[in-house]
Amino acid sequence: MKFSHVMVFITDKEKARTFYGEVLGLVLLSEDDKRLVYDMGGHELVLFETLRPTSPGAYSEEARTVLVFHVDDVDKAFHELSARGVKFLHSRPTPQKYAAFVDPFGNVHEILQTFGGSD
């Protein structure tokens, strides 16, 4: 088996286009009536329109998938994304230099700053 792509379920394509494209700054590769496909550093992020949103719940205590975005400076990214309206689950980045946020559909993602390792 080989990795193909990541799929995230959304309930509104236009709201997803704004959040993932304009707020997060991902590049749109293609779309059709139910999907938006973004570039994720050589892999595809497929946003697929569905009927019901999810809830962040106790995201680190429940089985789920979380997208993790590498950033050079988690504090800077935290403040920039907060200013664009991104809702974080933490009031500030953790000492481990990551912060979890929620998309408009209840999906949890994280920003992560790594030190000295490969990206």
DAJOGI-V178177 format. One record per pair of residues at least 24 apart in sequence whose ideal C-beta (glycine too) atoms are under 8 Angstrom apart, sorted by the first residue. I is the first residue (numbers start at 1). GAP is how many residues later the second one is. D is the distance in Angstrom with one decimal. If there is no record, write none. Layout:
{{I,GAP,D} {I,GAP,D}}
This chain:
{{3,40,7.2} {4,40,7.9} {5,38,6.0} {5,39,4.0} {5,40,7.0} {5,41,5.4} {6,34,6.7} {6,37,6.9} {6,38,7.4} {6,39,5.2} {6,40,7.0} {6,59,7.9} {6,61,6.5} {7,38,8.0} {7,39,4.6} {7,40,7.7} {7,41,5.6} {8,37,6.7} {8,38,7.3} {8,39,5.4} {8,40,7.3} {8,59,7.2} {8,95,7.5} {8,97,8.0} {8,99,5.5} {9,38,7.8} {9,39,5.6} {9,40,7.9} {9,41,4.5} {9,45,7.3} {9,96,7.0} {9,98,7.4} {10,26,8.0} {10,37,4.9} {10,38,6.9} {10,39,5.8} {10,40,6.9} {10,93,7.6} {10,94,7.8} {10,95,4.9} {10,97,7.9} {11,38,6.8} {11,39,6.3} {11,40,6.9} {11,41,6.8} {11,42,5.2} {11,94,5.5} {12,37,7.4} {12,92,7.4} {12,93,7.7} {13,34,7.5} {13,36,5.4} {15,89,5.2} {15,90,7.9} {16,31,4.9} {16,33,7.9} {16,87,7.7} {16,88,7.3} {16,89,7.4} {19,84,5.7} {19,85,5.5} {20,25,7.4} {20,27,6.4} {20,83,7.6} {23,58,7.2} {23,61,4.8} {23,62,6.9} {23,63,6.3} {24,45,7.6} {24,57,7.7} {53,52,4.5} {53,53,4.7} {54,51,6.5} {54,52,3.9} {54,53,6.3} {55,51,4.8} {56,33,6.4} {56,46,4.9} {56,50,5.7} {56,52,5.0} {59,30,7.0} {59,41,6.5} {59,49,4.3} {60,40,7.7} {64,44,7.0} {66,34,7.4} {66,42,5.3} {66,43,6.2} {66,44,5.8} {67,40,7.9} {67,42,4.3} {67,43,7.3} {68,30,7.6} {68,41,7.1} {68,42,4.7} {68,43,7.7} {68,44,5.1} {69,40,6.6} {69,41,7.0} {69,42,5.2} {69,43,7.0} {70,41,8.0} {70,42,5.8} {70,43,7.7} {70,44,6.5} {70,49,5.4} {71,40,4.9} {71,41,6.9} {71,42,5.7} {72,41,6.9} {73,40,6.3} {74,24,6.3} {74,25,6.2} {74,37,5.6} {74,38,6.8} {74,39,3.9} {77,34,5.0} {77,36,8.0} {78,33,6.8} {81,30,7.3}}
